[in-house]
Amino acid sequence: MPGGIATGLQRRVDPETLKQYGKNSAQGAATTITAAFGKEWEGKGGIYLEDCQEAGPVPEGVAPHAFDLEDEKKLWPLSLTMLNLSE
């Protein structure tokens, strides 16, 4: 999760709203780069990162089905089948 990033994509967004975006492009890319190349994350899939570290507890308001482990186990093979991919 890169967070709110002020880029040219928001050129039509109200300036007051833009003040909520606390990162520039380089800062926003840092979490993605950390996840891709950070040795501490090597071989560890399924971890949600935010601000270059593992995110804390799930925020309130997130639907319970978003973390259904049984459905998660079904989704991956189904996704591979739908995309005609193999493990």
N, CA, C and O atoms as a printed pandas DataFrame, in Angstrom:
     atom_number atom_name residue_name chain_id  residue_number  x_coord  y_coord  z_coord
0              1         N          MET        A               1    0.839   -1.172    0.000
1              2        CA          MET        A               1    0.000    0.000    0.000
2              3         C          MET        A               1    0.886    1.238    0.000
3              4         O          MET        A               1    1.509    1.557    1.013
4              5         N          PRO        A               2    0.946    1.930   -1.119
5              6        CA          PRO        A               2    1.811    3.109   -1.174
6              7         C          PRO        A               2    1.260    4.309   -0.411
7              8         O          PRO        A               2    2.020    5.205   -0.045
8              9         N          GLY        A               3   -0.027    4.340   -0.168
9             10        CA          GLY        A               3   -0.615    5.499    0.505
10            11         C          GLY        A               3   -0.980    6.580   -0.495
11            12         O          GLY        A               3   -0.893    6.371   -1.705
12            13         N          GLY        A               4   -1.383    7.720    0.002
13            14        CA          GLY        A               4   -1.762    8.837   -0.863
14            15         C          GLY        A               4   -0.540    9.522   -1.431
15            16         O          GLY        A               4    0.326    9.992   -0.692
16            17         N          ILE        A               5   -0.476    9.574   -2.759
17            18        CA          ILE        A               5    0.689   10.135   -3.434
18            19         C          ILE        A               5    0.253   11.287   -4.325
19            20         O          ILE        A               5   -0.655   11.141   -5.143
20            21         N          ALA        A               6    0.890   12.406   -4.167
21            22        CA          ALA        A               6    0.595   13.565   -5.001
22            23         C          ALA        A               6    1.350   13.429   -6.319
23            24         O          ALA        A               6    2.567   13.601   -6.371
24            25         N          THR        A               7    0.613   13.118   -7.380
25            26        CA          THR        A               7    1.195   13.021   -8.720
26            27         C          THR        A               7    0.329   13.806   -9.690
27            28         O          THR        A               7   -0.667   14.406   -9.288
28            29         N          GLY        A               8    0.694   13.807  -10.939
29            30        CA          GLY        A               8   -0.094   14.475  -11.967
30            31         C          GLY        A               8   -1.465   13.860  -12.178
31            32         O          GLY        A               8   -2.333   14.473  -12.800
32            33         N          LEU        A               9   -1.666   12.661  -11.669
33            34        CA          LEU        A               9   -2.975   12.018  -11.813
34            35         C          LEU        A               9   -4.067   12.786  -11.080
35            36         O          LEU        A               9   -5.246   12.669  -11.411
36            37         N          GLN        A              10   -3.677   13.559  -10.099
37            38        CA          GLN        A              10   -4.651   14.310   -9.311
38            39         C          GLN        A              10   -4.771   15.768   -9.754
39            40         O          GLN        A              10   -5.205   16.608   -8.966
40            41         N          ARG        A              11   -4.406   16.081  -10.965
41            42        CA          ARG        A              11   -4.388   17.481  -11.387
42            43         C          ARG        A              11   -5.760   18.144  -11.356
43            44         O          ARG        A              11   -5.850   19.371  -11.313
44            45         N          ARG        A              12   -6.816   17.360  -11.375
45            46        CA          ARG        A              12   -8.157   17.930  -11.316
46            47         C          ARG        A              12   -8.808   17.786   -9.937
47            48         O          ARG        A              12   -9.991   18.080   -9.763
48            49         N          VAL        A              13   -8.034   17.340   -8.982
49            50        CA          VAL        A              13   -8.536   17.181   -7.623
50            51         C          VAL        A              13   -8.435   18.525   -6.908
51            52         O          VAL        A              13   -7.480   19.278   -7.097
52            53         N          ASP        A              14   -9.430   18.806   -6.093
53            54        CA          ASP        A              14   -9.467   20.036   -5.316
54            55         C          ASP        A              14   -8.178   20.193   -4.501
55            56         O          ASP        A              14   -7.751   19.238   -3.852
56            57         N          PRO        A              15   -7.553   21.369   -4.519
57            58        CA          PRO        A              15   -6.295   21.575   -3.784
58            59         C          PRO        A              15   -6.392   21.258   -2.293
59            60         O          PRO        A              15   -5.421   20.783   -1.703
60            61         N          GLU        A              16   -7.536   21.511   -1.680
61            62        CA          GLU        A              16   -7.695   21.191   -0.263
62            63         C          GLU        A              16   -7.633   19.681   -0.043
63            64         O          GLU        A              16   -7.069   19.217    0.947
64            65         N          THR        A              17   -8.203   18.932   -0.951
65            66        CA          THR        A              17   -8.169   17.474   -0.869
66            67         C          THR        A              17   -6.742   16.972   -1.055
67            68         O          THR        A              17   -6.322   16.023   -0.394
68            69         N          LEU        A              18   -5.997   17.611   -1.957
69            70        CA          LEU        A              18   -4.614   17.205   -2.221
70            71         C          LEU        A              18   -3.719   17.317   -0.986
71            72         O          LEU        A              18   -2.711   16.617   -0.885
72            73         N          LYS        A              19   -4.074   18.174   -0.071
73            74        CA          LYS        A              19   -3.272   18.325    1.143
74            75         C          LYS        A              19   -3.251   17.042    1.967
75            76         O          LYS        A              19   -2.371   16.853    2.807
76            77         N          GLN        A              20   -4.223   16.159    1.725
77            78        CA          GLN        A              20   -4.283   14.891    2.445
78            79         C          GLN        A              20   -3.255   13.897    1.902
79            80         O          GLN        A              20   -2.930   12.915    2.570
80            81         N          TYR        A              21   -2.744   14.147    0.699
81            82        CA          TYR        A              21   -1.750   13.267    0.104
82            83         C          TYR        A              21   -0.398   13.661    0.660
83            84         O          TYR        A              21    0.126   14.725    0.329
84            85         N          GLY        A              22    0.170   12.816    1.501
85            86        CA          GLY        A              22    1.373   13.182    2.217
86            87         C          GLY        A              22    2.674   12.735    1.585
87            88         O          GLY        A              22    3.736   12.933    2.177
88            89         N          LYS        A              23    2.630   12.129    0.386
89            90        CA          LYS        A              23    3.863   11.588   -0.184
90            91         C          LYS        A              23    4.057   12.062   -1.620
91            92         O          LYS        A              23    3.099   12.287   -2.360
92            93         N          ASN        A              24    5.336   12.206   -1.991
93            94        CA          ASN        A              24    5.644   12.453   -3.386
94            95         C          ASN        A              24    5.819   11.097   -4.082
95            96         O          ASN        A              24    5.688   10.060   -3.431
96            97         N          SER        A              25    6.102   11.082   -5.350
97            98        CA          SER        A              25    6.199    9.824   -6.105
98            99         C          SER        A              25    7.269    8.887   -5.557
99           100         O          SER        A              25    7.036    7.684   -5.442
100          101         N          ALA        A              26    8.431    9.419   -5.219
101          102        CA          ALA        A              26    9.514    8.576   -4.697
102          103         C          ALA        A              26    9.133    7.959   -3.355
103          104         O          ALA        A              26    9.394    6.780   -3.116
104          105         N          GLN        A              27    8.524    8.741   -2.488
105          106        CA          GLN        A              27    8.099    8.217   -1.193
106          107         C          GLN        A              27    7.010    7.155   -1.367
107          108         O          GLN        A              27    6.994    6.151   -0.655
108          109         N          GLY        A              28    6.114    7.383   -2.306
109          110        CA          GLY        A              28    5.053    6.424   -2.566
110          111         C          GLY        A              28    5.576    5.115   -3.119
111          112         O          GLY        A              28    5.026    4.054   -2.827
112          113         N          ALA        A              29    6.629    5.178   -3.914
113          114        CA          ALA        A              29    7.211    3.969   -4.505
114          115         C          ALA        A              29    8.046    3.174   -3.503
115          116         O          ALA        A              29    8.325    1.997   -3.731
116          117         N          ALA        A              30    8.440    3.791   -2.417
117          118        CA          ALA        A              30    9.356    3.155   -1.470
118          119         C          ALA        A              30    8.825    1.833   -0.923
119          120         O          ALA        A              30    9.589    0.876   -0.797
120          121         N          THR        A              31    7.537    1.755   -0.596
121          122        CA          THR        A              31    6.990    0.513   -0.039
122          123         C          THR        A              31    7.008   -0.597   -1.078
123          124         O          THR        A              31    7.339   -1.739   -0.759
124          125         N          THR        A              32    6.660   -0.276   -2.308
125          126        CA          THR        A              32    6.676   -1.270   -3.374
126          127         C          THR        A              32    8.092   -1.766   -3.630
127          128         O          THR        A              32    8.307   -2.965   -3.808
128          129         N          ILE        A              33    9.054   -0.860   -3.649
129          130        CA          ILE        A              33   10.454   -1.230   -3.852
130          131         C          ILE        A              33   10.947   -2.083   -2.682
131          132         O          ILE        A              33   11.660   -3.066   -2.880
132          133         N          THR        A              34   10.566   -1.702   -1.471
133          134        CA          THR        A              34   10.945   -2.484   -0.289
134          135         C          THR        A              34   10.389   -3.901   -0.390
135          136         O          THR        A              34   11.097   -4.870   -0.112
136          137         N          ALA        A              35    9.135   -4.022   -0.784
137          138        CA          ALA        A              35    8.509   -5.347   -0.907
138          139         C          ALA        A              35    9.192   -6.183   -1.989
139          140         O          ALA        A              35    9.366   -7.391   -1.828
140          141         N          ALA        A              36    9.572   -5.546   -3.076
141          142        CA          ALA        A              36   10.161   -6.277   -4.200
142          143         C          ALA        A              36   11.616   -6.679   -3.951
143          144         O          ALA        A              36   12.044   -7.750   -4.381
144          145         N          PHE        A              37   12.366   -5.840   -3.270
145          146        CA          PHE        A              37   13.805   -6.075   -3.159
146          147         C          PHE        A              37   14.336   -6.234   -1.735
147          148         O          PHE        A              37   15.496   -6.602   -1.550
148          149         N          GLY        A              38   13.520   -5.968   -0.745
149          150        CA          GLY        A              38   13.976   -6.068    0.642
150          151         C          GLY        A              38   14.229   -7.512    1.039
151          152         O          GLY        A              38   13.332   -8.351    0.953
152          153         N          LYS        A              39   15.436   -7.801    1.469
153          154        CA          LYS        A              39   15.804   -9.174    1.855
154          155         C          LYS        A              39   14.920   -9.699    2.993
155          156         O          LYS        A              39   14.664  -10.900    3.077
156          157         N          GLU        A              40   14.458   -8.802    3.861
157          158        CA          GLU        A              40   13.631   -9.249    4.983
158          159         C          GLU        A              40   12.268   -9.788    4.540
159          160         O          GLU        A              40   11.589  -10.463    5.313
160          161         N          TRP        A              41   11.866   -9.493    3.298
161          162        CA          TRP        A              41   10.570   -9.974    2.794
162          163         C          TRP        A              41   10.735  -11.124    1.808
163          164         O          TRP        A              41    9.744  -11.653    1.304
164          165         N          GLU        A              42   11.959  -11.511    1.532
165          166        CA          GLU        A              42   12.218  -12.585    0.567
166          167         C          GLU        A              42   11.568  -13.886    1.033
167          168         O          GLU        A              42   11.776  -14.330    2.162
168          169         N          GLY        A              43   10.786  -14.480    0.154
169          170        CA          GLY        A              43   10.124  -15.745    0.451
170          171         C          GLY        A              43    8.902  -15.625    1.352
171          172         O          GLY        A              43    8.339  -16.635    1.773
172          173         N          LYS        A              44    8.495  -14.415    1.645
173          174        CA          LYS        A              44    7.330  -14.195    2.508
174          175         C          LYS        A              44    6.219  -13.549    1.675
175          176         O          LYS        A              44    6.224  -12.340    1.440
176          177         N          GLY        A              45    5.291  -14.360    1.244
177          178        CA          GLY        A              45    4.167  -13.824    0.483
178          179         C          GLY        A              45    2.985  -13.531    1.387
179          180         O          GLY        A              45    2.926  -13.988    2.528
180          181         N          GLY        A              46    2.052  -12.767    0.862
181          182        CA          GLY        A              46    0.809  -12.522    1.569
182          183         C          GLY        A              46    0.900  -11.571    2.738
183          184         O          GLY        A              46    0.006  -11.546    3.584
184          185         N          ILE        A              47    1.961  -10.788    2.805
185          186        CA          ILE        A              47    2.100   -9.816    3.896
186          187         C          ILE        A              47    1.753   -8.439    3.353
187          188         O          ILE        A              47    2.235   -8.037    2.294
188          189         N          TYR        A              48    0.934   -7.741    4.068
189          190        CA          TYR        A              48    0.485   -6.407    3.663
190          191         C          TYR        A              48    1.436   -5.375    4.238
191          192         O          TYR        A              48    1.571   -5.244    5.455
192          193         N          LEU        A              49    2.092   -4.644    3.352
193          194        CA          LEU        A              49    3.049   -3.622    3.778
194          195         C          LEU        A              49    2.464   -2.231    3.592
195          196         O          LEU        A              49    1.699   -1.973    2.663
196          197         N          GLU        A              50    2.839   -1.361    4.487
197          198        CA          GLU        A              50    2.425    0.034    4.430
198          199         C          GLU        A              50    3.544    0.854    5.055
199          200         O          GLU        A              50    4.031    0.519    6.135
200          201         N          ASP        A              51    3.953    1.920    4.390
201          202        CA          ASP        A              51    5.054    2.761    4.869
202          203         C          ASP        A              51    6.316    1.945    5.144
203          204         O          ASP        A              51    6.973    2.128    6.169
204          205         N          CYS        A              52    6.644    1.051    4.227
205          206        CA          CYS        A              52    7.865    0.245    4.245
206          207         C          CYS        A              52    7.947   -0.740    5.411
207          208         O          CYS        A              52    9.039   -1.184    5.764
208          209         N          GLN        A              53    6.837   -1.079    5.999
209          210        CA          GLN        A              53    6.828   -2.063    7.082
210          211         C          GLN        A              53    5.513   -2.830    7.050
211          212         O          GLN        A              53    4.562   -2.432    6.376
212          213         N          GLU        A              54    5.475   -3.930    7.785
213          214        CA          GLU        A              54    4.253   -4.712    7.850
214          215         C          GLU        A              54    3.166   -3.866    8.501
215          216         O          GLU        A              54    3.385   -3.237    9.536
216          217         N          ALA        A              55    1.992   -3.864    7.876
217          218        CA          ALA        A              55    0.885   -3.062    8.389
218          219         C          ALA        A              55    0.352   -3.655    9.683
219          220         O          ALA        A              55    0.493   -4.849    9.944
220          221         N          GLY        A              56   -0.248   -2.819   10.467
221          222        CA          GLY        A              56   -0.809   -3.239   11.748
222          223         C          GLY        A              56   -2.142   -3.955   11.574
223          224         O          GLY        A              56   -2.433   -4.490   10.504
224          225         N          PRO        A              57   -2.945   -3.962   12.629
225          226        CA          PRO        A              57   -4.227   -4.659   12.597
226          227         C          PRO        A              57   -5.140   -4.126   11.504
227          228         O          PRO        A              57   -4.994   -2.998   11.034
228          229         N          VAL        A              58   -6.072   -4.959   11.120
229          230        CA          VAL        A              58   -7.046   -4.590   10.097
230          231         C          VAL        A              58   -7.890   -3.425   10.618
231          232         O          VAL        A              58   -8.388   -3.467   11.743
232          233         N          PRO        A              59   -8.046   -2.394    9.800
233          234        CA          PRO        A              59   -8.840   -1.252   10.264
234          235         C          PRO        A              59  -10.321   -1.613   10.407
235          236         O          PRO        A              59  -10.831   -2.502    9.725
236          237         N          GLU        A              60  -10.983   -0.910   11.300
237          238        CA          GLU        A              60  -12.418   -1.112   11.457
238          239         C          GLU        A              60  -13.112   -0.741   10.158
239          240         O          GLU        A              60  -12.652    0.132    9.422
240          241         N          GLY        A              61  -14.202   -1.399    9.888
241          242        CA          GLY        A              61  -14.966   -1.095    8.691
242          243         C          GLY        A              61  -14.631   -1.993    7.517
243          244         O          GLY        A              61  -15.309   -1.940    6.490
244          245         N          VAL        A              62  -13.591   -2.825    7.646
245          246        CA          VAL        A              62  -13.255   -3.757    6.573
246          247         C          VAL        A              62  -14.202   -4.945    6.683
247          248         O          VAL        A              62  -14.391   -5.508    7.761
248          249         N          ALA        A              63  -14.791   -5.315    5.558
249          250        CA          ALA        A              63  -15.759   -6.407    5.551
250          251         C          ALA        A              63  -15.103   -7.718    5.974
251          252         O          ALA        A              63  -13.996   -8.019    5.530
252          253         N          PRO        A              64  -15.764   -8.499    6.821
253          254        CA          PRO        A              64  -15.194   -9.768    7.294
254          255         C          PRO        A              64  -14.845  -10.727    6.157
255          256         O          PRO        A              64  -13.887  -11.491    6.269
256          257         N          HIS        A              65  -15.609  -10.696    5.068
257          258        CA          HIS        A              65  -15.323  -11.619    3.968
258          259         C          HIS        A              65  -13.995  -11.304    3.275
259          260         O          HIS        A              65  -13.483  -12.126    2.515
260          261         N          ALA        A              66  -13.442  -10.129    3.531
261          262        CA          ALA        A              66  -12.153   -9.782    2.931
262          263         C          ALA        A              66  -11.021  -10.612    3.523
263          264         O          ALA        A              66   -9.928  -10.658    2.959
264          265         N          PHE        A              67  -11.272  -11.270    4.656
265          266        CA          PHE        A              67  -10.246  -12.065    5.322
266          267         C          PHE        A              67  -10.736  -13.483    5.595
267          268         O          PHE        A              67  -10.399  -14.071    6.623
268          269         N          ASP        A              68  -11.519  -14.026    4.691
269          270        CA          ASP        A              68  -12.053  -15.377    4.836
270          271         C          ASP        A              68  -11.016  -16.377    4.325
271          272         O          ASP        A              68  -10.816  -16.496    3.116
272          273         N          LEU        A              69  -10.360  -17.093    5.229
273          274        CA          LEU        A              69   -9.266  -17.990    4.849
274          275         C          LEU        A              69   -9.739  -19.155    3.982
275          276         O          LEU        A              69   -9.008  -19.595    3.095
276          277         N          GLU        A              70  -10.938  -19.656    4.221
277          278        CA          GLU        A              70  -11.447  -20.762    3.399
278          279         C          GLU        A              70  -11.669  -20.306    1.963
279          280         O          GLU        A              70  -11.307  -21.013    1.023
280          281         N          ASP        A              71  -12.259  -19.135    1.790
281          282        CA          ASP        A              71  -12.449  -18.607    0.440
282          283         C          ASP        A              71  -11.117  -18.273   -0.214
283          284         O          ASP        A              71  -10.959  -18.422   -1.425
284          285         N          GLU        A              72  -10.160  -17.821    0.590
285          286        CA          GLU        A              72   -8.829  -17.516    0.062
286          287         C          GLU        A              72   -8.200  -18.766   -0.556
287          288         O          GLU        A              72   -7.591  -18.699   -1.624
288          289         N          LYS        A              73   -8.351  -19.899    0.119
289          290        CA          LYS        A              73   -7.790  -21.160   -0.382
290          291         C          LYS        A              73   -8.434  -21.571   -1.705
291          292         O          LYS        A              73   -7.793  -22.219   -2.532
292          293         N          LYS        A              74   -9.692  -21.199   -1.908
293          294        CA          LYS        A              74  -10.405  -21.530   -3.146
294          295         C          LYS        A              74  -10.066  -20.548   -4.276
295          296         O          LYS        A              74  -10.052  -20.920   -5.449
296          297         N          LEU        A              75   -9.795  -19.300   -3.907
297          298        CA          LEU        A              75   -9.616  -18.250   -4.904
298          299         C          LEU        A              75   -8.367  -18.437   -5.761
299          300         O          LEU        A              75   -8.419  -18.229   -6.973
300          301         N          TRP        A              76   -7.250  -18.822   -5.155
301          302        CA          TRP        A              76   -6.005  -18.929   -5.914
302          303         C          TRP        A              76   -6.103  -19.954   -7.044
303          304         O          TRP        A              76   -5.790  -19.611   -8.184
304          305         N          PRO        A              77   -6.524  -21.202   -6.781
305          306        CA          PRO        A              77   -6.634  -22.153   -7.887
306          307         C          PRO        A              77   -7.665  -21.718   -8.924
307          308         O          PRO        A              77   -7.480  -21.938  -10.121
308          309         N          LEU        A              78   -8.747  -21.102   -8.465
309          310        CA          LEU        A              78   -9.750  -20.619   -9.405
310          311         C          LEU        A              78   -9.175  -19.520  -10.293
311          312         O          LEU        A              78   -9.429  -19.494  -11.498
312          313         N          SER        A              79   -8.408  -18.621   -9.704
313          314        CA          SER        A              79   -7.773  -17.545  -10.479
314          315         C          SER        A              79   -6.820  -18.116  -11.523
315          316         O          SER        A              79   -6.809  -17.665  -12.668
316          317         N          LEU        A              80   -6.025  -19.101  -11.136
317          318        CA          LEU        A              80   -5.101  -19.741  -12.090
318          319         C          LEU        A              80   -5.872  -20.377  -13.240
319          320         O          LEU        A              80   -5.479  -20.248  -14.399
320          321         N          THR        A              81   -6.953  -21.053  -12.928
321          322        CA          THR        A              81   -7.766  -21.692  -13.964
322          323         C          THR        A              81   -8.353  -20.652  -14.908
323          324         O          THR        A              81   -8.280  -20.803  -16.128
324          325         N          MET        A              82   -8.930  -19.608  -14.351
325          326        CA          MET        A              82   -9.564  -18.561  -15.178
326          327         C          MET        A              82   -8.551  -17.867  -16.085
327          328         O          MET        A              82   -8.902  -17.428  -17.180
328          329         N          LEU        A              83   -7.318  -17.765  -15.647
329          330        CA          LEU        A              83   -6.282  -17.099  -16.438
330          331         C          LEU        A              83   -5.454  -18.077  -17.277
331          332         O          LEU        A              83   -4.503  -17.688  -17.954
332          333         N          ASN        A              84   -5.842  -19.366  -17.215
333          334        CA          ASN        A              84   -5.151  -20.404  -17.954
334          335         C          ASN        A              84   -3.662  -20.435  -17.597
335          336         O          ASN        A              84   -2.801  -20.523  -18.472
336          337         N          LEU        A              85   -3.380  -20.361  -16.298
337          338        CA          LEU        A              85   -2.013  -20.394  -15.796
338          339         C          LEU        A              85   -1.814  -21.615  -14.932
339          340         O          LEU        A              85   -2.774  -22.231  -14.469
340          341         N          SER        A              86   -0.561  -21.959  -14.718
341          342        CA          SER        A              86   -0.259  -23.054  -13.788
342          343         C          SER        A              86    0.552  -22.504  -12.630
343          344         O          SER        A              86    1.139  -21.426  -12.726
344          345         N          GLU        A              87    0.580  -23.240  -11.548
345          346        CA          GLU        A              87    1.278  -22.823  -10.321
346          347         C          GLU        A              87    2.738  -22.525  -10.596
347          348         O          GLU        A              87    3.476  -22.161   -9.681
